[in-house]
Each structure stands twice: as C-alpha cells, then as structure tokens.
C-alpha cells in the first residue's frame, strides 16, 4: 500500500466512483475518529476523510457540503457511469496541495 498515489481533493471535484466509495466506506457518515488532520504546503490546517482505490489514496476535504452530498447520494443518479470505462466518467481536475 505504500506505493499508492496520494491525492487531496475537494468534494466538488469528486468523480462518481470516488463519491460511491466514500459513501460505502462511511454509510452512516463519518465522525471525529475518521477525520485526518494535517497541514498543507501553505501551513493551513486541513481536515479530510480517507478513501482508497486500488492505486490511489484520496483525502477528501471535509466541509458541510460534503456531508450533504454524502447524505443525498443516490446510486441511481450515477448508474450511467461505468466504473470500468474511464471514458464514461466525466473529466475532473484534482486539487493537490
């Protein structure tokens, strides 16, 4: 697992795949013990929750909007996306810090 890419991402830039994994990992929401605190390159305190794919460790920045997005997640909204087909997932920009 040490060879995983590490990416910090804002909830607004989550792919449907990562959002689905996040909801699966935290089906009842996350709590304080799930939160990872760290300082970014600018020295600002950041808080995130972790979600893993086969090759990447995502640290998803915490915000009130993330909680609402997770609470309102409906898998049917994303059924048109095929996780095995990268062309089916819309482009997004990863925000790294």
Order of alpha helices (4+ residues) and beta strands (2+ residues): beta-alpha-beta-beta-beta-alpha
